[in-house]
Amino acid sequence: MKLKIGLLTTYLALGEDSDSGIGQHYHILADALAAQRHQVHMVYATRDPGPARAALATLAPPWTYDVVTSRAPAWLRGVVRKSWPSQLLLENLWLSRAADRALAAASRRYGLAAIETHSYNAPALFFLRRRHRPPVVTRVSTTTAQMVPISLVHSRVIGWQSAIERRVTRRSDALVTHTVQHRDTICTLEGYDPAGFAIVPHGLPDPGEPPAVTGTNHDQTVEFLFVGRFETRKGIDVLLAAIPEVANACPAARFTLAGSTGSGSDWSEFTARYPALAASRVQSLGKVSPAALRALYQRCSVLVAPSRYESFGLIYAEAMSHGKPVIGCDAGGIPDVVTNGVTGLLARPGDVASLVECMNRLGADAALRERFGHAGRRDFLARFSASTMAARSVELYARIGRSSGG
């Protein structure tokens, strides 16, 4: 059975914009659903619609779309101009209003059978209040409440945003998330019923069979690759603290860091403290293109991403799709993606010594790297392909459609 499916998001990875896990998910999901001959309509609510429209016009995706935007009145923006969290909340509310109108129009125009959206930023806040609408599936990724303990910004407005997200989640017709562990974490934190969640892991396009030898580079260099923003949640501070010890223990080790440096304070402190090491064996590339990132995955020996929390962690599945062993942390949904001792190793979150131990173990053992890499590739094909994600999503959409009488 072919369905007419709506997708609503405030993040959409387009062209060089591949930072957002949510943004990647919705682009990949739309493509995979369309490849299975479902009719897909995307509503993308963004504060910067011009580049998005231009990128989509160039990409000519196999699905239809609306790019919408809206801004609060100038006088209201002026009231909250001194509070960054208040500005962000206000922008999200106005984007939700624009999304509501566009999604309602698309539902009438295409006869959508089901809609998937995300809880973060609550883009379906107003649409869920409509009486006559298709059933809505809300994907619950990392919640605002989960970010509070590690956020550098503290404001009661963040609590308001969390309350709005919880309202959207509870009003949804079905809930979905990526891993059992993440489901249990957010149910404990937010008070949701675990039985109300379906588990549909993120999926990725298959890059194709990797080279036969995946453990090392041809010159025997052991290249550790980090992919992610330079921020506390991604564990960049822990990795930079571990690198000098790993470099001493593994003379063949090299370290490549790919991702936006943000304020750059961690990296600046590292280069100031270890100038020779930074100049000779550590390379920070900044944000890279998707094509460049694929080349980095193909070249590296090990992906190391010691995030303190990920609801899933697309980068682990991405590295596994290229047949590479991975190092993550025993936190959030990461253990449901990385099987410790089978496809990679899990360090204790925030623990430099634990990360050093994992990196040294893989750095010293080429056979182990190759074994983990092959196992990761098999696991990717079995659990994390885009086609599997699309098929399982359609099963969920069809089920809620039947239960709602659609």
C-alpha positions in Angstrom: 0.0 0.0 0.0 1.4 3.4 -1.0 0.7 6.3 1.4 0.6 10.1 1.2 2.9 11.2 3.9 3.6 14.7 5.4 6.9 15.6 7.1 7.2 18.7 9.3 10.6 20.0 10.5 12.5 23.1 11.6 15.8 21.4 10.5 16.6 20.1 7.1 20.1 19.2 5.9 20.6 20.8 2.5 23.9 20.9 0.5 26.7 21.7 2.9 24.3 21.9 5.9 24.9 18.5 7.5 25.4 19.4 11.2 21.9 18.6 12.4 20.9 15.0 13.1 17.3 16.0 12.9 17.9 17.7 9.6 19.7 14.7 8.2 16.9 12.4 9.3 14.2 14.2 7.5 16.0 14.6 4.2 17.1 10.9 4.3 13.6 9.8 5.3 11.9 11.8 2.6 14.2 10.4 -0.1 13.8 6.8 1.2 10.0 7.0 1.3 9.9 8.5 -2.2 12.2 5.7 -3.4 9.6 3.2 -2.1 7.0 5.1 -4.2 5.2 6.8 -1.4 4.0 10.4 -2.0 5.9 12.7 0.3 5.3 16.4 1.1 7.8 18.3 3.3 7.0 21.4 5.3 10.2 23.1 6.3 9.8 26.0 8.7 12.9 28.1 8.9 14.0 31.6 9.9 16.2 31.9 6.8 14.0 30.6 3.9 16.0 32.1 0.9 18.9 29.7 1.0 16.7 26.8 1.6 14.5 27.5 -1.4 17.5 28.0 -3.6 19.1 24.7 -2.4 15.9 22.8 -2.9 15.4 24.2 -6.4 18.9 23.0 -7.3 18.4 19.6 -5.7 15.0 19.0 -7.3 14.1 16.3 -4.7 11.7 13.5 -5.5 9.1 14.9 -3.1 7.1 18.2 -2.9 7.8 20.8 -0.3 6.8 24.1 1.2 9.5 26.4 2.8 7.7 28.7 5.2 8.8 31.4 7.7 7.2 33.9 10.0 8.4 36.6 12.4 6.9 38.0 15.5 5.8 41.7 15.4 8.7 44.2 15.8 7.2 45.5 19.1 7.2 42.0 20.6 10.7 41.3 19.5 11.7 44.5 21.1 10.3 43.4 24.4 12.5 40.3 24.6 15.6 41.7 22.8 17.7 41.5 26.0 17.0 37.8 26.5 18.4 35.3 23.9 16.3 32.4 25.2 13.2 34.5 25.0 14.0 35.5 21.4 14.5 31.9 20.5 11.2 30.8 22.1 9.4 33.6 20.3 10.8 32.7 17.0 9.9 29.0 17.5 6.3 29.9 18.3 5.9 32.1 15.2 7.5 29.4 13.0 5.0 26.9 14.5 2.1 29.2 13.4 3.5 29.3 9.9 4.0 25.6 9.8 0.4 25.0 11.0 -1.1 27.0 8.0 1.2 25.3 5.5 0.6 21.8 6.8 -3.2 22.3 6.9 -3.2 23.5 3.3 -1.0 20.6 2.2 -3.2 18.1 4.1 -6.2 19.3 2.1 -4.3 19.5 -1.2 -2.7 16.1 -1.1 -5.0 14.2 1.2 -2.1 13.2 3.6 -2.6 10.0 5.5 -0.1 10.7 8.3 2.4 13.3 9.3 5.8 12.8 11.1 7.4 15.7 13.0 9.8 16.1 15.9 9.3 17.3 19.5 12.3 19.6 19.6 11.2 23.2 18.9 7.6 21.9 18.9 6.8 22.8 15.2 3.4 21.0 15.4 2.3 23.0 18.5 -0.6 24.7 16.7 -1.4 22.0 14.1 -2.1 19.5 16.9 -4.9 21.7 18.1 -6.9 21.3 14.9 -9.9 19.0 15.1 -9.8 17.7 11.6 -6.3 16.7 10.7 -4.3 13.6 9.8 -2.8 11.6 12.6 0.6 13.0 13.8 3.6 10.9 14.7 6.1 12.8 16.9 9.7 11.7 16.9 11.3 12.4 20.3 15.0 13.1 20.0 17.1 14.9 22.6 14.7 17.0 24.6 15.3 20.5 25.9 15.0 19.1 29.5 17.9 16.8 28.8 20.1 19.7 27.7 19.5 21.8 30.8 22.1 20.0 33.1 24.9 20.5 30.5 23.8 23.9 29.1 25.9 27.0 29.6 22.7 29.1 29.5 20.3 29.0 32.4 16.9 30.7 32.1 13.4 30.0 33.2 12.5 30.4 29.5 14.1 27.0 28.9 11.6 25.6 31.3 8.8 27.1 29.3 10.2 25.5 26.1 10.4 22.2 27.8 6.8 22.5 28.9 5.7 23.2 25.3 7.6 20.2 24.0 5.9 18.0 26.6 2.5 19.3 25.6 3.2 18.6 21.9 4.5 15.1 22.7 1.4 14.2 24.9 -1.1 15.5 22.2 0.5 13.4 19.4 -1.3 10.4 18.0 1.9 8.2 18.2 5.4 8.6 19.5 8.6 7.2 18.0 12.2 7.3 19.0 15.5 5.8 17.9 16.6 3.4 20.7 15.2 1.6 23.7 17.7 3.2 26.0 16.8 6.7 24.9 13.1 5.9 25.2 13.6 4.8 28.8 15.7 7.8 29.6 13.1 10.3 28.4 10.2 8.4 29.9 11.9 8.6 33.3 12.8 12.3 32.9 9.5 13.5 31.3 7.0 11.0 32.8 5.9 9.4 29.5 4.6 5.9 29.2 7.2 3.6 27.5 4.4 1.6 25.9 3.4 4.6 23.9 6.6 4.6 21.9 7.6 2.8 18.7 11.3 2.2 18.1 12.4 3.1 14.6 16.2 3.6 14.4 17.6 6.3 12.1 18.7 5.1 8.7 21.4 6.1 6.3 21.9 5.6 2.6 24.3 2.8 1.9 27.7 4.2 0.6 28.5 0.9 -0.9 30.9 -1.9 0.0 34.1 -0.5 1.7 37.6 -1.6 0.7 38.6 -5.1 1.8 41.1 -3.9 4.4 39.4 -1.5 6.8 41.7 -1.5 9.8 44.5 0.8 8.8 45.7 3.2 6.1 48.2 1.9 3.6 51.1 3.7 5.3 50.2 2.0 8.7 49.2 5.3 10.2 46.4 4.9 12.7 44.0 7.8 12.0 41.5 8.7 14.7 38.6 10.8 13.3 36.4 13.0 15.4 33.2 14.3 13.7 31.0 16.9 15.5 30.7 20.4 16.8 33.3 21.5 19.3 31.0 21.6 22.3 30.8 20.1 25.8 28.0 17.7 24.9 30.1 16.2 22.1 33.0 15.6 24.5 35.6 17.6 22.6 37.2 18.6 25.8 37.7 15.0 26.8 39.1 14.0 23.5 41.6 16.9 23.5 42.7 15.9 27.0 43.2 12.3 25.8 45.1 13.0 22.6 48.6 13.7 24.2 48.5 10.4 26.1 47.4 8.4 23.1 50.0 10.1 20.9 52.7 9.1 23.4 51.5 5.5 23.6 50.9 5.1 19.8 53.6 6.7 17.7 51.6 5.9 14.5 48.5 7.7 15.7 47.2 10.8 13.9 44.1 12.8 14.8 41.7 14.5 12.5 38.9 16.7 13.8 36.0 17.7 11.6 33.3 20.1 12.7 32.6 23.6 13.6 34.8 24.9 16.3 32.3 27.4 17.7 34.0 29.7 20.1 37.1 27.6 19.7 38.3 27.9 23.3 39.0 24.2 23.8 41.0 24.0 20.5 42.8 27.3 21.2 43.9 26.1 24.7 45.1 22.8 23.2 47.2 24.4 20.5 48.7 26.8 23.1 49.6 24.0 25.4 50.8 21.5 22.8 52.0 23.5 19.9 54.3 20.8 18.4 51.7 18.1 18.7 49.0 20.3 17.2 51.3 21.2 14.3 52.5 17.7 13.5 49.8 15.1 14.3 46.5 16.9 15.0 44.5 18.5 12.2 41.4 20.6 12.8 39.5 20.9 9.5 36.4 22.9 10.7 33.1 22.1 9.1 33.5 19.9 6.0 31.3 19.1 3.0 29.4 15.8 2.8 31.7 14.7 0.1 34.8 15.5 2.2 33.3 13.8 5.2 32.7 10.6 3.2 36.4 10.7 2.1 37.4 11.1 5.8 35.4 8.1 6.8 36.9 6.0 4.0 40.4 7.1 5.0 40.3 6.9 8.8 41.1 3.9 11.0 38.8 4.6 13.9 35.9 7.0 14.6 36.1 8.5 18.1 33.2 10.6 19.3 33.1 10.7 23.1 29.7 12.5 23.4 28.3 12.9 26.9 24.9 12.3 25.4 23.3 11.4 22.1 19.8 10.2 21.6 21.2 8.1 18.8 24.3 9.4 17.1 24.2 9.3 13.3 28.0 9.5 13.1 28.4 6.0 14.6 26.1 4.4 12.1 27.7 6.5 9.4 31.2 5.2 10.3 29.9 1.6 10.5 28.4 2.0 7.0 32.0 2.5 5.8 33.2 -0.5 7.7 35.0 1.4 10.5 35.3 0.6 14.2 33.9 3.2 16.5 34.5 4.6 20.0 31.6 6.3 21.8 30.4 6.6 25.4 28.1 4.5 27.5 25.5 7.3 27.5 22.0 7.9 26.1 21.2 5.8 23.0 24.8 5.3 22.0 25.0 1.7 23.4 22.0 0.7 21.2 24.0 1.7 18.1 27.5 0.7 19.2 27.7 -2.9 20.5 30.5 -2.7 23.0 33.2 -5.3 22.1 31.6 -6.2 18.8 31.4 -3.1 16.6 33.4 -0.7 18.8 34.3 0.3 22.3 32.3 2.4 24.9 34.2 4.7 27.3 32.7 6.2 30.4 31.2 9.6 29.6 33.5 12.5 30.6 36.3 10.2 31.7 39.6 10.9 30.0 41.4 7.8 31.4 38.6 5.6 30.1 38.7 7.2 26.6 42.5 6.9 26.5 42.2 3.2 27.3 39.8 2.6 24.5 41.9 4.6 22.0 45.1 2.9 23.0 43.5 -0.6 22.7 42.2 0.0 19.1 45.3 2.0 18.2 47.6 -1.0 19.0 45.5 -3.8 17.5 45.0 -3.8 13.7 43.2 -7.1 13.7 40.7 -5.9 16.3 40.1 -2.7 14.2 39.4 -4.9 11.2 37.1 -7.3 13.1 35.1 -4.4 14.6 34.9 -2.7 11.2 33.5 -5.8 9.4 31.0 -6.4 12.2 29.9 -2.7 12.1 29.3 -3.0 8.4 27.1 -6.0 8.8 25.2 -4.3 11.6 24.6 -1.2 9.5 23.1 -3.3 6.7 20.9 -5.2 9.1 19.6 -2.3 11.3 20.5 1.2 10.0 19.9 1.4 6.3 17.6 4.1 5.0 15.3 1.6 3.3 14.7 -0.3 6.5 13.9 3.0 8.3 11.4 4.0 5.7 9.7 0.6 5.7 9.3 0.5 9.5 8.1 4.1 9.4 5.4 3.3 6.9 4.2 0.4 9.1 3.8 2.9 11.9 2.0 5.4 9.8 -0.4 2.8 8.5 -1.1 1.5 12.0 -2.0 4.9 13.4 -4.1 5.6 10.3 -6.1 2.5 10.9 -6.5 3.2 14.6 -7.7 6.7 14.0 -10.2 5.5 11.4 -8.3 7.1 8.5 
